[in-house]
Every structure is written in C-alpha cells, then in structure tokens.
Amino acid sequence: MALPSLADIILVIVLMIPGFIALSLLRWLAVYEKELPEHRFILWSLFFSLLIYAIFGWHTGITNVDSIRDNLLAPQNLAKILALGIAFGVVLGLFLKFGFRRHVVAGDCWEISMSQASRKGSWVVIYTKDGREYKGYLHYSSGGDSPRELSIREAKLILRDNKWNVSTEVKMGKEIVFLEKDIQRIVFFKEI
C-alpha cells in the first residue's frame, strides 16, 4: 500500500475547508460555545463539505468526483466553493440563532449582566451563602478573570419575620463589597 502523496494530502485539506468554514460560522452565529471533540468537529466539517460539494456539483454540472478533483483549484471554482461554504454557514447559523437560540448570548453571563446593570444604574438584592439578604445600588463589579466581586452603595441588611415579611432594614454604611465566595444569587431591579 502506497503512502498518500503531498498532492493527495493537500486535496483532502482543501476538500475539508468549506465544511470547516461553514461549521465555524454556524457555531459563531448560533452562539454555540460548547466544545466539540476534535473527531466530531472533523466529521461535521466533512458532512458539511459533502453537502456543499453536492450543491456545487448541481450548480456547475461538475458531478464526477475526478472532475471535481481536477477542477477544484481553478480560481473560479475555488471562489464558488468558498462562497458556498460561507453562505451555508451564515444561512444555517442565522436560522438556528433566530429560530431556536434567540435568547442565548455569547460570553460570560456574569459580565453581561453586570455590564447591563451598571449602564442602567440598577438596584440589586444580594442573597449571601450564610442566608442574609442585602439591597443597594450597584456601584462596581469585577470582570474578566478576576474573582466575581461587586460593591453596592446605600446598602441595607433586610431582616424578615417567620412569614417572610420584611420586619427591619438596617443601614450598613456607605458601601459594602461582596466577595465571590459570599454571593449565592443576585436580583436586579430598576428601582427599589
């Protein structure tokens, strides 16, 4: 059995490129951030490439595998194949985004929530892991790789009775900083 030549290896790579482009665009537009194992990524790229080459063959009339191989690197054919890969990825990605994933956003939920809340000037209620409840005006929040921390102004400790009614609000100074290890959940409000 002979080893594949360099031309065969380049051909396989070129055959996979349209599916790879389509799959990458689809994942980006549909906000699908879950990691795919390499073998699945390759299989999905191959599947999309086969669909793209089927459309290419139907559009150009080049349906023989040998003809596709011989004419693949012609600039006009290569441009058509790349355009089909881009179009396929964009159309399918937008369909998935607006059809099924409309409310999914890319990125970190903490950073997006804090960014929007700080722009709008939000009030927050913070529930801590030790069972306490605080309310105040969101002042600062961390982002990036920093620990998840935030500070609130006009902070008050909320004390509730047995029926979960607010019994007392205790002023807690000018500002309180909550560390990531203390925060259980956060509720955002426009005003309190």
C-alpha positions as CSV (number, residue, x, y, z in Angstrom):
1,M,0.0,0.0,0.0
2,A,1.5,3.3,-1.1
3,L,1.6,6.3,1.2
4,P,-0.6,9.3,0.1
5,S,1.3,11.9,-1.9
6,L,1.6,15.5,-0.9
7,A,-1.0,16.4,-3.6
8,D,-3.5,13.9,-2.0
9,I,-3.0,15.4,1.4
10,I,-3.5,19.0,0.1
11,L,-6.6,17.8,-1.8
12,V,-8.1,16.4,1.4
13,I,-7.4,19.6,3.3
14,V,-8.9,21.7,0.5
15,L,-12.0,19.4,0.4
16,M,-12.5,19.9,4.1
17,I,-12.1,23.8,4.1
18,P,-15.7,24.7,3.0
19,G,-17.2,22.5,5.7
20,F,-14.8,23.9,8.3
21,I,-15.8,27.4,7.3
22,A,-19.5,26.6,7.4
23,L,-19.3,24.9,10.7
24,S,-17.2,27.7,12.3
25,L,-19.7,30.4,11.0
26,L,-22.6,28.3,12.2
27,R,-21.2,27.9,15.7
28,W,-20.4,31.6,15.9
29,L,-23.7,32.9,14.6
30,A,-25.9,30.4,16.6
31,V,-23.8,31.2,19.7
32,Y,-22.9,27.5,20.3
33,E,-19.9,27.7,22.6
34,K,-19.9,24.1,23.8
35,E,-16.6,22.5,22.9
36,L,-16.8,19.7,20.3
37,P,-14.3,16.9,20.4
38,E,-11.9,17.0,17.5
39,H,-13.3,13.9,15.9
40,R,-16.8,15.3,15.9
41,F,-15.6,18.6,14.6
42,I,-13.9,16.8,11.7
43,L,-16.9,14.6,11.0
44,W,-19.3,17.6,10.9
45,S,-16.9,19.5,8.7
46,L,-16.8,16.6,6.3
47,F,-20.6,16.3,6.3
48,F,-21.0,20.0,5.6
49,S,-18.3,19.8,2.9
50,L,-20.1,16.9,1.2
51,L,-23.3,19.0,1.2
52,I,-21.5,22.0,-0.2
53,Y,-19.9,19.9,-2.9
54,A,-23.2,18.4,-3.8
55,I,-24.6,21.9,-4.2
56,F,-21.5,22.9,-6.2
57,G,-21.9,19.9,-8.5
58,W,-25.5,20.7,-9.1
59,H,-24.8,24.3,-9.8
60,T,-21.8,23.8,-12.1
61,G,-22.7,20.5,-13.7
62,I,-19.4,19.0,-12.4
63,T,-20.7,15.9,-10.8
64,N,-17.9,13.4,-11.3
65,V,-15.5,13.1,-8.3
66,D,-12.5,13.1,-10.7
67,S,-13.7,16.2,-12.4
68,I,-14.2,18.0,-9.1
69,R,-10.7,17.0,-8.1
70,D,-9.2,18.1,-11.4
71,N,-11.1,21.5,-11.5
72,L,-11.1,22.2,-7.7
73,L,-8.2,24.6,-7.7
74,A,-9.3,26.6,-10.6
75,P,-9.8,30.1,-9.2
76,Q,-13.5,30.5,-10.3
77,N,-14.4,27.1,-8.8
78,L,-12.4,27.7,-5.6
79,A,-14.2,31.0,-5.2
80,K,-17.6,29.4,-5.7
81,I,-16.9,26.6,-3.2
82,L,-15.7,29.1,-0.6
83,A,-18.7,31.3,-1.2
84,L,-21.0,28.3,-0.8
85,G,-19.2,27.4,2.4
86,I,-19.7,30.9,3.8
87,A,-23.3,31.1,2.6
88,F,-24.2,27.7,4.0
89,G,-22.7,28.6,7.4
90,V,-24.4,32.0,7.6
91,V,-27.8,30.8,6.5
92,L,-27.8,27.8,8.8
93,G,-26.3,29.8,11.7
94,L,-28.9,32.6,11.4
95,F,-31.7,30.1,11.1
96,L,-30.6,28.4,14.3
97,K,-30.0,31.7,16.1
98,F,-33.3,33.3,15.3
99,G,-35.3,30.1,15.2
100,F,-34.1,28.3,18.4
101,R,-31.4,30.3,20.2
102,R,-32.8,33.8,20.2
103,H,-32.1,34.5,23.9
104,V,-28.7,32.9,24.0
105,V,-25.8,35.4,24.1
106,A,-22.1,34.9,23.7
107,G,-19.8,35.3,26.6
108,D,-19.9,35.2,30.4
109,C,-23.4,35.7,32.0
110,W,-21.8,37.5,35.0
111,E,-20.0,40.1,32.8
112,I,-23.0,40.7,30.6
113,S,-25.5,41.1,33.5
114,M,-23.1,43.4,35.4
115,S,-22.3,45.4,32.3
116,Q,-26.0,46.0,31.5
117,A,-26.9,46.6,35.2
118,S,-24.1,49.2,35.6
119,R,-25.2,51.0,32.4
120,K,-28.8,51.2,33.5
121,G,-28.0,52.1,37.1
122,S,-29.5,49.1,38.8
123,W,-30.5,48.3,42.3
124,V,-29.7,44.8,43.5
125,V,-30.8,42.4,46.2
126,I,-27.9,40.1,47.1
127,Y,-28.5,36.8,48.8
128,T,-25.4,35.5,50.6
129,K,-24.5,31.9,51.3
130,D,-25.0,32.5,55.0
131,G,-28.7,33.2,54.4
132,R,-28.6,37.0,54.6
133,E,-30.3,39.5,52.3
134,Y,-28.8,42.9,51.3
135,K,-30.1,45.5,49.0
136,G,-28.4,48.5,47.5
137,Y,-27.4,50.4,44.4
138,L,-24.8,48.5,42.2
139,H,-21.6,50.5,42.2
140,Y,-18.8,48.3,41.0
141,S,-18.4,44.8,39.7
142,S,-15.4,42.7,38.6
143,G,-14.9,41.2,35.2
144,G,-12.5,39.2,33.1
145,D,-10.5,36.6,35.0
146,S,-10.8,38.4,38.3
147,P,-12.9,36.8,41.1
148,R,-16.6,37.6,40.9
149,E,-17.0,40.5,43.3
150,L,-19.2,43.5,43.5
151,S,-20.0,46.5,45.7
152,I,-23.3,48.2,46.5
153,R,-24.0,51.7,47.8
154,E,-26.8,52.7,50.2
155,A,-26.6,49.2,51.5
156,K,-29.2,47.8,53.8
157,L,-29.5,44.4,55.5
158,I,-33.0,43.1,55.2
159,L,-34.4,41.2,58.1
160,R,-37.6,39.1,57.7
161,D,-40.0,37.6,60.1
162,N,-41.3,34.0,60.1
163,K,-43.8,34.7,57.4
164,W,-41.1,36.2,55.1
165,N,-42.3,39.7,55.5
166,V,-39.7,42.5,55.8
167,S,-39.5,43.4,59.5
168,T,-36.5,45.7,59.6
169,E,-34.0,47.3,57.2
170,V,-30.6,48.0,58.8
171,K,-28.4,50.6,57.1
172,M,-24.9,49.1,56.6
173,G,-22.8,52.1,55.9
174,K,-21.8,53.9,52.7
175,E,-20.7,50.8,50.6
176,I,-20.3,47.0,51.0
177,V,-18.1,44.8,48.9
178,F,-19.2,41.2,48.4
179,L,-16.7,38.5,47.5
180,E,-17.4,35.7,45.1
181,K,-17.4,33.1,47.9
182,D,-20.1,35.0,49.8
183,I,-22.6,35.5,46.9
184,Q,-25.4,32.9,46.4
185,R,-27.6,34.9,43.9
186,I,-28.4,38.4,42.8
187,V,-31.7,40.0,41.8
188,F,-31.6,43.2,39.6
189,F,-34.2,46.0,39.8
190,K,-34.5,49.4,38.1
191,E,-35.6,50.9,41.4
192,I,-36.5,49.8,44.9
